[in-house]
């Protein structure tokens, strides 16, 4: 069964992520399958087109993501569950509007990855005593939002993301704007 569906930005195609592992690309016009991304062995939690429809980002609940080329169907980048330091780095990934970065997190860190080599860009942002539930880029790619399980949303300018290095858990990130006061857990946020 399908776990998520996403339209291409030109609205001509729909990609559906399945628990069987191979996302299918459907034509919106005739309901026919156009393509299958067939390099997956595990269920896919979501699949999403890049803003220019040239790439697709998929994510598995088993801890890896893949970036695909929509023309060839080839895998451009695989983000494994753990980095070389043993940190889990693959929860709720988002592709930047320009297609150059993937914003991802584990339970308590957010980071940017360069899509050309999968390496970290800038530092990481830690959430001490809580976890991140969702991440979002603004449409122009200049802002990053992270949603905390502690009823808060943090927003950074892209160029300042990851610059702050806290010395202890009480240090406040001077580069982040915190949106507080929610009465219940925040699950997601969108830029207007």
VOKOL-419566 format. One line per 5 residues: number of its first residue (from 0); their letters; for each residue x, y, z of C-alpha. Coordinates in Angstrom, 2 decimals, always signed. Layout:
REM residues N
NUM = A = X:Y:Z ~ ...
***
This chain:
REM residues 192
0 = XXXXX = +0.00:+0.00:+0.00 ~ +1.03:+3.60:-0.54 ~ +2.55:+5.53:+2.35 ~ +2.79:+8.96:+0.72 ~ +2.22:+10.70:-2.60
5 = XXXXX = +3.76:+13.84:-4.07 ~ +3.04:+15.79:-7.27 ~ +5.84:+16.93:-9.53 ~ +6.03:+20.73:-9.56 ~ +4.72:+20.83:-13.13
10 = XXXXX = +1.76:+18.69:-11.89 ~ +2.19:+16.14:-14.69 ~ +3.37:+13.24:-12.50 ~ +2.69:+11.76:-9.08 ~ +5.24:+9.69:-7.19
15 = XXXXX = +3.85:+7.25:-4.65 ~ +6.03:+5.73:-1.92 ~ +5.08:+2.16:-1.08 ~ +5.75:-0.18:+1.81 ~ +7.06:-2.65:-0.79
20 = XXXXX = +10.10:-0.43:-1.44 ~ +9.83:+0.65:-5.07 ~ +8.25:+4.08:-5.58 ~ +6.12:+4.32:-8.71 ~ +5.81:+7.41:-10.90
25 = XXXXX = +2.33:+7.80:-12.36 ~ +0.99:+10.05:-15.10 ~ -1.60:+12.45:-13.75 ~ -3.26:+12.56:-17.18 ~ -3.85:+8.90:-18.01
30 = XXXXX = -3.20:+7.08:-14.70 ~ -0.45:+4.91:-16.22 ~ +2.86:+4.03:-14.56 ~ +5.66:+6.04:-16.18 ~ +8.64:+4.76:-14.20
35 = XXXXX = +9.70:+2.68:-11.19 ~ +12.58:+3.58:-8.88 ~ +13.74:+0.02:-8.37 ~ +16.84:+0.08:-6.21 ~ +15.04:-0.19:-2.88
40 = XXXXX = +14.88:-3.26:-0.67 ~ +12.91:-1.70:+2.19 ~ +9.65:+0.22:+2.56 ~ +9.79:+3.88:+1.55 ~ +8.26:+6.38:+3.98
45 = XXXXX = +8.08:+9.24:+1.50 ~ +9.19:+10.37:-1.94 ~ +9.32:+14.01:-3.00 ~ +10.28:+15.88:-6.16 ~ +12.90:+18.64:-6.17
50 = XXXXX = +11.67:+22.12:-7.06 ~ +12.95:+21.75:-10.65 ~ +11.58:+18.17:-10.99 ~ +15.08:+16.89:-11.90 ~ +15.59:+14.92:-8.67
55 = XXXXX = +13.54:+12.81:-6.28 ~ +14.37:+12.32:-2.60 ~ +13.16:+9.09:-0.97 ~ +13.38:+8.07:+2.67 ~ +13.11:+4.67:+4.32
60 = XXXXX = +12.08:+4.08:+7.94 ~ +15.04:+1.67:+8.01 ~ +17.46:+4.58:+8.10 ~ +18.57:+5.56:+4.62 ~ +17.61:+8.10:+1.99
65 = XXXXX = +18.32:+8.23:-1.71 ~ +18.53:+11.07:-4.18 ~ +17.50:+10.04:-7.70 ~ +17.93:+11.56:-11.15 ~ +14.47:+11.74:-12.75
70 = XXXXX = +15.81:+11.54:-16.32 ~ +17.89:+8.38:-15.96 ~ +16.37:+6.84:-12.82 ~ +19.91:+6.48:-11.42 ~ +20.75:+6.92:-7.75
75 = XXXXX = +22.81:+10.11:-7.34 ~ +23.43:+9.81:-3.59 ~ +22.64:+7.35:-0.83 ~ +22.58:+8.70:+2.71 ~ +23.19:+5.82:+5.04
80 = XXXXX = +21.67:+5.44:+8.46 ~ +24.92:+6.26:+10.22 ~ +27.82:+8.49:+9.31 ~ +31.45:+7.45:+9.77 ~ +31.24:+8.51:+13.44
85 = XXXXX = +28.31:+6.18:+14.16 ~ +25.70:+8.97:+14.38 ~ +22.25:+8.29:+12.95 ~ +21.63:+10.98:+10.34 ~ +18.53:+10.16:+8.45
90 = XXXXX = +15.25:+11.36:+9.87 ~ +12.89:+13.66:+7.94 ~ +15.30:+14.74:+5.16 ~ +14.41:+17.72:+2.96 ~ +15.99:+18.80:-0.32
95 = XXXXX = +16.88:+22.48:-0.65 ~ +15.05:+24.46:-3.36 ~ +18.26:+24.78:-5.41 ~ +18.83:+21.00:-5.14 ~ +22.34:+21.41:-3.68
100 = XXXXX = +21.73:+20.45:-0.03 ~ +19.82:+17.92:+2.03 ~ +18.66:+19.01:+5.45 ~ +18.36:+16.00:+7.72 ~ +18.36:+15.05:+11.37
105 = XXXXX = +18.59:+12.27:+13.84 ~ +16.66:+12.41:+17.08 ~ +18.61:+15.34:+18.53 ~ +20.81:+16.92:+15.81 ~ +20.09:+18.72:+12.53
110 = XXXXX = +22.64:+19.03:+9.77 ~ +23.13:+19.96:+6.12 ~ +24.65:+17.56:+3.61 ~ +26.17:+18.50:+0.24 ~ +24.40:+16.42:-2.46
115 = XXXXX = +27.55:+16.15:-4.58 ~ +29.49:+14.18:-1.96 ~ +27.22:+13.54:+1.07 ~ +29.58:+15.51:+3.36 ~ +28.48:+17.82:+6.18
120 = XXXXX = +28.21:+21.55:+5.49 ~ +28.72:+23.92:+8.46 ~ +28.18:+22.57:+11.95 ~ +25.24:+20.77:+13.46 ~ +22.42:+22.06:+15.61
125 = XXXXX = +21.68:+20.06:+18.74 ~ +18.39:+19.75:+20.59 ~ +19.25:+18.90:+24.17 ~ +16.52:+17.07:+26.08 ~ +14.12:+16.93:+23.13
130 = XXXXX = +13.93:+15.72:+19.56 ~ +13.21:+17.19:+16.15 ~ +10.00:+16.02:+14.51 ~ +10.07:+17.89:+11.18 ~ +12.33:+20.07:+9.02
135 = XXXXX = +11.53:+22.61:+6.31 ~ +13.27:+24.94:+3.84 ~ +11.64:+28.20:+2.81 ~ +10.74:+28.35:-0.92 ~ +13.76:+30.58:-1.64
140 = XXXXX = +16.07:+28.36:+0.45 ~ +17.17:+31.26:+2.66 ~ +15.49:+29.99:+5.85 ~ +15.45:+26.68:+7.68 ~ +12.77:+25.66:+10.20
145 = XXXXX = +13.05:+22.82:+12.69 ~ +10.12:+21.62:+14.74 ~ +10.87:+20.40:+18.27 ~ +8.86:+17.88:+20.25 ~ +8.92:+20.42:+23.09
150 = XXXXX = +6.21:+22.66:+21.55 ~ +8.64:+24.97:+19.75 ~ +9.78:+25.86:+16.25 ~ +13.25:+27.26:+15.53 ~ +14.10:+29.27:+12.42
155 = XXXXX = +17.58:+30.10:+11.05 ~ +18.94:+32.06:+8.12 ~ +20.60:+29.50:+5.85 ~ +24.01:+31.21:+6.11 ~ +23.94:+31.16:+9.95
160 = XXXXX = +22.77:+27.57:+10.37 ~ +25.17:+25.48:+12.45 ~ +27.50:+28.35:+13.40 ~ +26.67:+28.33:+17.11 ~ +28.52:+25.81:+19.30
165 = XXXXX = +26.91:+25.58:+22.76 ~ +29.17:+25.04:+25.73 ~ +26.40:+23.53:+27.85 ~ +22.72:+22.65:+27.53 ~ +21.54:+26.07:+28.75
170 = XXXXX = +23.31:+28.07:+26.03 ~ +20.86:+29.68:+23.62 ~ +21.60:+29.81:+19.88 ~ +21.86:+33.55:+19.05 ~ +21.29:+32.80:+15.35
175 = XXXXX = +17.92:+31.09:+15.85 ~ +14.49:+32.64:+16.25 ~ +12.34:+30.50:+18.51 ~ +8.56:+30.40:+18.06 ~ +7.15:+29.33:+21.44
180 = XXXXX = +3.81:+29.20:+23.19 ~ +2.11:+26.33:+21.38 ~ -0.42:+24.50:+23.53 ~ +0.33:+21.06:+22.08 ~ +3.14:+19.22:+20.32
185 = XXXXX = +3.98:+20.74:+16.93 ~ +4.20:+18.15:+14.14 ~ +5.08:+20.30:+11.14 ~ +5.39:+23.85:+9.87 ~ +5.38:+25.50:+6.43
190 = XX = +6.75:+28.81:+5.21 ~ +4.21:+31.04:+3.46
***
